[in-house]
Amino acid sequence: MRPDLLAQAAKLSARDEPFALVTVVRREPPSSARVGDAALVTATGEYHGWAGGGCTREAVLRESLHAIADGEPRLLSLSPSGHAGSPRPGMQLLPMACESGGTVEIYVEPVLPAPRLILFGATPAVDALARIGEAMGYRVERSPDAVAKGAHVLIATMGEEDLELLQKVLASDPAYVGVVASRKRFEHVRETLAACGVARTALDRVFAPAGLDLGARTPEEIALSVMAQIVQQRRKLAVAKPETSIEAEDPICGMKVVVATARHTAEVQGTKYYFCCAGCRSKFLQREETR
């Protein structure tokens, strides 16, 4: 892989930003890609490097964003023939309708930061959850100054600083917030925060009492129920369609194009069209001129 891509990957990793590494593993001419060609795609759709042009680039970008969203690697095969017949196990077949020709097989690997687990409170259940989180690969933080953006947060301060902590956590856009509290006590906290201006939509995201109803009694069982709820919410978020994956169909070749990152567009009579490459855009505009 090119040194500049490795340097870019290192910077993104240091900032805890997700990305996907793309590598060409097989090709048949006249594809412009070569075995070993590589690219890097960020979660915002920035594309660095080379793994083929035209339709190949658009398909790689689209599938890389999907891989970042769901955390699953992909082995892609792009061919004008669409590979009629049964696909090889583990292979995702993507027909290319553009004229570039050739076949290229590409491996897309998402590289995601370790999920963060921020814990407030000093109880046996919190200690047990820290151990479970570490065993599952979470980056566990117990600093009172931890920022919760995108993190999974448990507040178990037993009534002390609940209001201040919840205000701070909800303002930083966490992925999950759980509070160890009875429903009655949390209802009082909820109404107090709402009166202080905290949006009810934000308060609706709080799980209180935290954890799935497993009948937990011991600190370890309570910790397990909270981790089970965190995993459940993570998987729900993973299947939600991110904005960067909204797609449109190229009116010439029929390929799917990611709207947020499309480089080739045209607007005709108030309707915006998206294209996988400049060639398809030119054909479309020529066709519209003759109508």
Buried (B, 14 or more C-beta within 10 A) or exposed (E): BBEEBEEBBEEBBEEEBBBBBBBBBBBEEEBBBEEEBBBBBBBEBEBBBBBBBBBBBBBBBBBBBBBBBBEEBBBBBBBBEEBEEEEEEEBBBBBBBBEBBBBBBBBBBBBBBEBBBBBBBEBEBBBBBBEBBEEBEBBBBBEEEBBBEBBBBBBBBEEEBBBEBBBBBBBBEBBBBBBBBEEEBBEEBBEBBEEEEBEEEBBEBBBBBBBBEEEBEEBBBBBBBBBBBBBEBBEEEEEEEBEBBEBBEBBBBEBBBBBEBBBBEBEEEEEEBBBBBEBBBBBBEEEEEEE
